[in-house]
Amino acid sequence: MPGPLWTNARLGVEDRLVRVTSAEGTVEFRATRLAWKRPDSFSLSGLNERSHLTRVILRFKSEDAAKVAAGILSSQIEERQSLEAKWGELPVELLAMVQVGPLFLVLLVWPIALFLALVLRAPSDFRLALSYGGLVAFVLAMIRLMDAELKAGPARAWFRPRRVKAWISVDADYFTVGTLGNVEGFVPSRIEWNGTDSFAVVSGRTRFRILFGKSDEATELLSKIRASFPNVEVATV
């Protein structure tokens, strides 16, 4: 993957539990598959403690270092793929549209306002109205936040739309999207074209937009999606 997505990390493994630690945090999962990408890099995938699909791509300083690491991991991994993945990884950008920042502010305002009302000894009627009204607003905001998180997919915006660097791969089971610190697998049901170099992927209630550097990259990826998921619907919006 391109330079901006690479970060220095430490790799550890014990009883098939792979631990990758970097400045972004620590990722732990039970590795079940190793697939070579290039002579100096390979991907590891498996399930984390919440049974979510987790995937990391590791690039080493040399081919020899990569071979040594793969040799250490070989006894821990159930499946090893010596060739590059069928479709490979495609670097793209995601346009994050679902803005969750305002909802977080609503969740914070109510307890702060209630605390101030108690400290300042506000009238009891005001405190009662604030308690019940704020509770209703809090619950509604929580429901909206959970709904927004579900619809956002692999990337979310806070107070305005933003672009997020990502990579994509397609196989027979999943349409996998990876960002820094997050890898998610989807089963697309609908593709919505937004132009020659952008389309949205719909999977259940989740919907996210992908931006490509070239129009032929979008066309090529679409053909791969249709090959792996023949029931996917394609539309122009």
Secondary structure by P-SEA (a helix, b strand, c coil): ccccccccbbbbbcccbbbbbcccbbbbcccccccccccccbbbbbbcccccbbbbbbbcccaaaaaaaaaaaccccccccccccccccccccccccccaaaaaaaaaaaaaaaaaaaaacccaaaaaaaaaaaaaaaaaaaaaaaaaaaaccccccccbbbbbbbbbbbcccccccccccbbbbbbccbbbbccccbbbbbcccbbbbbbbccaaaaaaaaaaaaaaccccccccc
